[in-house]
Amino acid sequence: MLRALPASLFAAVALLTAGCPPPGPQPPGTSGAPDASAPPSASWKPKSFEKVTEGCTQSWTCDCGVPAKAGCHLDRTSDTTTSGACAADSGPPTGCTRCLALPPAPACACTNVCP
């Protein structure tokens, strides 16, 4: 019965049954999982949006991810806005229940400022 199989099909079956070699070790920090020892980083969080003539304007605030140290305050990147497209979700097609906008390109940053 094996002689009846075309050579290419036999080769494919042989490759599938042979299995793949185990993956080699990955360099540290490339596993795709977040590093639990790394401090939380600042990121842009959507605040509010408003519908405009063409699309919408999304307001963003810089979320530091951690509270300020005792006796200090956080100096964070100023709030900003980006333009996006309206999504109607389950409402009328002309509605705007969500603003599909990308976060600002410059990364937000937080710094502990202590007296």
N, C-alpha and C positions, 0 to 999 in steps of 0.2 A: 504494500500500500504506500510506503514511503517513496517508492520509485515513481508513482503516479503524480506526486506533488511537483509542481514546477520548482525550479531551483530557487527562485526569489522568495517564494512562499516558505520553503523549507528554511532558508536563511533567516527570515523574519521570525519564524517560530523558534529557531535556535537562539536568536538574540533575546527574545522574550523570556524563554525558560532559563537562560543563563543568569539572568539578574544583573543588577548594576553593582559595581564596586561600592563599598561604603564611602560616604563623603569624607574628605580630608578635614583636618581641624580648621576651624574658622578663626581668623584674627579676632582679638578681643573687641567687643563693641559692635560687631557686625551681624549679630544673631537676629536682628529685627525686633527683638523684645526690648522694652525700655530698660535702662540701667537703673536698678533700684537705689544704687548708691549715689547717683547723680542728683543734684538739687533740682527742684522744679524750675522750669524756665518760663520766662515771661512770654505771653502770647496774646494776640488780638482776640477780643471777644465782641460779638455783635451787641450793640446797645439798643438802638431803635432805627427805624427807617421811615422815609416818607416818599409817597408817590410823586413823581415829577412828570412833566409833559411826555418825555420819552424815557420810560423805565422808572428807576427809583434811586434814591441816595441812602446808603447804609452808613450809620454812625458806628464807630468802633472805639472801644476803650482798651487800654493796656492792662491786662490782668497779670499781676506779678506772681501769682501762684503760691506765695508765702506771705505771712504777716511781717510787718516791720519788726526789727529787733527792739527790745525794751528800751525806752527812752529815745528812740529814733523815729524817723518817718521815711516813707518811701518816695523817692523822686522818680517818677515814671514818665515815659514818653507821652506827650499830649494826645488827647483824643483827636481822631481824624475821620474823614469820610471817604467813601469810594462809590462809584456809580455801578449800577447793576440792572438786571432785568426783573420785571415783576412776575410773580407766579400766582396764579389764581386759585390753586388747589381745588377745592370742591365748590368754589363760588362762581360767579359769572366770569366769562372769559375776559372781560375788561377790568375785573377786580385786581387787587394787589394785596394778597394776604401774606406774602413772603417776598423778600428782596434777595435775589440770587446775585450776590456781589462777592468778589474775591477780597480777602483781607489786604490791607495796605502792603505795598512791596517792602518798604523799610521795616526791619524787625523792630518790635517794641523792646524796651529795656527798662529795668528797674535797678535803682541803686539805693542802699541804705544810707541815709544822711543822719549823722549823729552830731549833737552839739559838742 
